[in-house]
Structures are given as C-alpha cells and as structure tokens.
Amino acid sequence: MEVEKSAESNKKSKNNRDKKMTRKEILEKKKEVQEIIKAAVSQKDPFSSFPIFRHYKKKDLSVYLDSGCGDSLSSPVKQYIQNLLKVNMEASYGTEWPVEEKVKRREMVSSEARYIFVYEISNVDANITLKLSKKGRCNADGMDDKGHLVAFVHYRFTIEEEIPVLYVYELQLEHRVQGKGLGKFLMVLIELIAQKGKMSAVVLTVQKANMIAMNFYRNKLRYLISTMSPSQVGLQTNYELLCKSFDYEAKAGLQESYAKIFYRVVS
C-alpha cells in the first residue's frame, strides 16, 4: 500500500508542477513537440540510420526491407495492402469490418503515412541487392525488381496527450511468414525509428478478439495498456490501446493508470 500512496503522491506533485507552468511555457512546450514531429517526418528513409535492418534471414525465410510513403504507393501495392488487411483483420472486426475497411483505405494513402515493406527474395543476387539498397526512395512502385511483398508496417509520427509518439497503424504479415521472428524484428526496428526521431513512446491499437496479436504485444514485447485506452476509463469497446514508453513523461502520461492497478495487485 505504501507504493500506491507514493504513486498517488507523485501524481499530485506532477499536477502541481503542471499548474505552475505559465502560458508561455505551455506554448513553448507545444512548439517543441511540434518541431520534434516535423523533424521526424522529414526523415524519409529510416534505413539510412539502420542499414543492418535492410535484410532479415532465418531458416527458410530471406527478405529485403524498403521504406515508403502513403501518397506515393503504386496501384499494385495499394491492392496488396487492401487484400492482406482483409485476410488478416476481417474476422477480428466482425460486423464492423465493412466500415473499418473504408477507413483503412483512406488512411493508407495519407501523406502522413509511413511504411516499411517486406519483400521475399529467393536466390538473391548481390549486385541487385546493392542496387536496391542505394535507391532510398520514398515509394514502393514496381514489385518485380524487389521480390514478392509478404508484409508491411504502416506507422505515423503524431502527438498523443501532448507527447510525441510513433503510432503503429498496421503490422501485417502473410500467414506463411508468421512465427519466424519477422514480426518482432519489425517492431524492434519501429522502436529504434521512434527513439531516433525523439518520440517518447510507441502506441498501437489491438482488437480484443485478436488474441494472437494481444499475446504478441503484451507478453512477448511487453507493451502495456495505455491510459488512453477506453477500458481505463470504464468504456466497453472491441479494442485496447497499448504503448511502450521511453521516458518518464511518457510513462506518467500514457501508463500511469496501469501502474496504479499493478501496485494495488501487489500491495
């Protein structure tokens, strides 16, 4: 119980500090966060900072990764995204899928959308691989010279609770490449991109019915239920918001309620 009291005391102290902030300080803080987002968005190719993540190989899987932007997607890639989303997500959304599908189609082509595309490559030629690595383009046109798409991540740099975060909109893998460590590899890359861009946390949404995804994020990657999640304010929805924070401010703003629940359980 002492731990719980300490947590409550810390919360009150934080609230008191917030109240003491002047209007000028609040505006400066908002400007600082906006500048962080702007700088992160301007970095078009994440692999320039993390070239080792260009490739992933394990047993019978060999893939090449490339980056992309929502407003530069080719028609074949758009169709691929739509098809994979339907295959992977329709069952989890149930009757909500027709409406949600339309929303996702709009989201995927936004200029704010950033992508990591995963291409399966067989009998990789070293010269072709070098050529691909040097492209560094912000698009995903032409699947012939890259191989066959097998997965993608859609993410954005945004602001939640006045905190800069990387929001994962989608992490989708074809069934045949699941269970090979690729999903974890991609999320490690996402977390590195977030920290490189000075984001305070990674945030994502998971359907409650998608128990495989929930287990993946909660148990394997140690993501926590966010204070922004509807369940934390007594609302009944079909999804949870999860997060992983990288600094004190984000932990206090995005994970505080989870910490209080944890303290009550152990005290």
SULMO-V697236 format. One line per field, one symbol per residue. phi: phi as a letter, one per 20 degrees, with the letter a starting at -180 (. if undefined). A space follows every 50 residues. Layout:
phi: ???
//
This chain:
phi: .fffffffffffffffffffffgffffffffffffffgffffefdfffec ffefcbcbledccddbdbcfecefgffgffgfffgffedgffemfeggff ffffffffdffefdcddddecdlfeffffffffefleebbemefedodfc abcdcbebcclmcfcedefbcccfgfdfmdnfgfgffffgffffffemfe adcbdcfffefffffgffeedmedfefffgffdneecebcedbcedbfgf ffedcgfffffffffee
//
